[in-house]
Amino acid sequence: MALQALVLVALGVSVMAQGHGRFSVGVGAALLVYGVAVAGIAWLGWKKHPLAFGPMMGANVLHAMVIASTANGSKALWLWFGLIPVVASIVALLWPSTRAEFGRGPQPK
C-alpha cells in the first residue's frame, strides 16, 4: 500500500506539472489527497490496526479495477503487469495469518 501511495503522489505531482491550467491542478490535487489517504491506510496497516483491513482491501480492489479497466481500453499490454502487486496485496490480505493479525477470522495457535 505504501508503494501505491507513493505512485499516486508522484502521479499527482506530474499531472499538476503538465501545465494545462486549473484542470491539471485540480486532478493533480485530487490524486495527491488520495495518495495521502492511501498512505494513511498503509500506516494503519503497518500498525496492525483492526480498522485498517477493510480500507486496505477496498483500496486494493479499487486499484485492481482501475488498472484492469485502463488496460482493457488500451492496446498497451504492459499495463496488465500493474495488476501483479495489487493482486498480490489482495491475496496477502486474505491469507489466514494476515486476517488473524487484523483480528479477522480464527486466531493461530
C-alpha positions as CSV (number, residue, x, y, z in Angstrom):
1,M,0.0,0.0,0.0
2,A,2.9,2.4,0.7
3,L,4.2,1.8,-2.8
4,Q,0.7,2.5,-4.2
5,A,0.6,5.7,-2.2
6,L,4.0,6.8,-3.5
7,V,2.9,6.2,-7.1
8,L,-0.3,8.2,-6.6
9,V,1.5,11.1,-5.0
10,A,4.1,11.1,-7.9
11,L,1.3,10.9,-10.4
12,G,-0.4,13.8,-8.8
13,V,2.7,15.9,-8.9
14,S,3.3,15.0,-12.5
15,V,-0.2,15.9,-13.5
16,M,0.0,19.3,-11.8
17,A,3.3,20.0,-13.6
18,Q,1.7,19.4,-17.1
19,G,0.6,23.0,-17.2
20,H,-3.0,22.6,-18.6
21,G,-4.3,25.2,-16.3
22,R,-6.8,24.7,-13.5
23,F,-7.9,21.3,-14.7
24,S,-4.4,19.8,-14.3
25,V,-4.1,21.4,-10.9
26,G,-7.5,20.0,-9.8
27,V,-6.8,16.5,-10.9
28,G,-3.3,16.6,-9.5
29,A,-4.6,17.8,-6.2
30,A,-7.2,15.1,-6.0
31,L,-4.5,12.5,-6.7
32,L,-2.3,14.0,-4.0
33,V,-5.1,13.9,-1.5
34,Y,-6.0,10.3,-2.4
35,G,-2.3,9.3,-2.3
36,V,-2.0,10.8,1.2
37,A,-5.2,8.9,2.2
38,V,-3.7,5.6,0.9
39,A,-0.5,6.4,2.8
40,G,-2.6,6.8,6.0
41,I,-4.3,3.4,5.3
42,A,-0.9,1.9,4.8
43,W,0.3,3.3,8.1
44,L,-2.7,1.9,9.9
45,G,-2.0,-1.5,8.3
46,W,1.6,-1.3,9.4
47,K,0.4,-0.7,12.9
48,K,-2.0,-3.6,12.5
49,H,-4.9,-1.5,13.5
50,P,-8.1,-3.6,13.3
51,L,-9.9,-0.9,11.2
52,A,-7.3,-1.0,8.5
53,F,-8.3,-4.3,7.0
54,G,-11.4,-3.0,5.2
55,P,-9.9,0.2,3.7
56,M,-6.8,-1.8,2.6
57,M,-9.0,-4.4,0.9
58,G,-11.2,-1.7,-0.6
59,A,-8.4,0.4,-2.0
60,N,-6.7,-2.7,-3.5
61,V,-9.9,-3.8,-5.2
62,L,-10.4,-0.3,-6.5
63,H,-6.9,-0.1,-7.8
64,A,-7.3,-3.5,-9.5
65,M,-10.5,-2.4,-11.2
66,V,-8.9,0.9,-12.4
67,I,-5.8,-0.9,-13.7
68,A,-7.9,-3.6,-15.5
69,S,-10.3,-1.1,-17.0
70,T,-7.4,1.1,-18.2
71,A,-5.5,-1.9,-19.6
72,N,-8.6,-3.3,-21.3
73,G,-9.3,0.0,-23.1
74,S,-5.7,0.4,-24.2
75,K,-3.5,-1.5,-26.6
76,A,-0.5,-1.4,-24.2
77,L,-0.2,-4.9,-22.8
78,W,2.3,-3.8,-20.3
79,L,-0.4,-2.2,-18.2
80,W,-1.6,-5.6,-17.2
81,F,1.6,-6.1,-15.2
82,G,0.4,-3.3,-12.9
83,L,-2.1,-5.9,-11.5
84,I,0.6,-8.1,-10.2
85,P,1.4,-6.2,-6.9
86,V,-2.2,-5.3,-6.4
87,V,-3.4,-8.9,-6.7
88,A,-0.5,-10.0,-4.5
89,S,-1.7,-7.5,-1.9
90,I,-5.3,-8.8,-2.0
91,V,-4.1,-12.4,-1.7
92,A,-1.8,-11.4,1.2
93,L,-4.7,-9.7,2.9
94,L,-6.9,-12.8,2.6
95,W,-4.1,-15.1,3.9
96,P,-5.3,-16.7,7.2
97,S,-2.3,-15.4,9.3
98,T,-2.8,-11.9,8.0
99,R,-6.5,-12.0,8.7
100,A,-5.7,-13.2,12.3
101,E,-3.2,-10.3,12.8
102,F,-6.0,-7.8,12.0
103,G,-8.4,-9.7,14.3
104,R,-10.4,-11.2,11.4
105,G,-11.1,-14.9,11.5
106,P,-9.6,-17.6,13.8
107,Q,-6.5,-16.8,15.8
108,P,-3.5,-19.0,15.2
109,K,-2.5,-21.3,18.0
